[in-house]
């Protein structure tokens, strides 16, 4: 997956996870609250992966640009 895809999926999982937690609190379902917390954490991890991929891509592009200028 690309960095943008990871970030978008991460945002979606965070939102769904927060909604599940809220629904779990409203209905008194500890299971739903737990599922929501896990899904939200998964979203945070996906966003972090997307950020890392973007940073690596930016660093590679910057290094390539610097190398091309020296030629």
HELIX and SHEET records of a PDB file:
HELIX    1   1 UNK A    3  UNK A   27  1                                  25    
HELIX    2   2 UNK A   30  UNK A   70  1                                  41    
END                                                                             
